[in-house]
Amino acid sequence: PYHLPGGPAALVARFRAAGGWDEVVGSHGSGKSTLLATLLPLLADWTVRVVRLTTSARALPADVFPLAGPRPLLVIDGFEQLGWFARRRVVRACRAAGAGLLVTAHRPTGLP
């Protein structure tokens, strides 16, 4: 598990302060997915939909939109696997739905 200043709850508080929009950036093997696994149980007040993308699975599932439930949150592990246009489409769809977006990537993608 991660040992963070203020604990994982401090990161969740920052995520909420950012309006439910955030990105976890790091190199291969740095623990981005592990950090997500630590944070997700603390986001129980959101309706979370998790999608994991890899080099062999680079497309979003066809049923990912519309996001359902109260206070929806789309979590995409491997956001950089989507092309630029697909990433912009995800951002627009989440904004239109009033949904949060939490992603992991190897380089910054422009999210908070």
Secondary structure, 3 states (H helix, E strand, C coil): CCCCCCHHHHHHHHHHHCCCEEEEECCCCCCHHHHHHHHHHHHCCCEEEEEECECCECCCCCCCCCCCCCCEEEEEECHHHCCHHHHHHHHHHHHHHCCEEEEEECCCCCCC
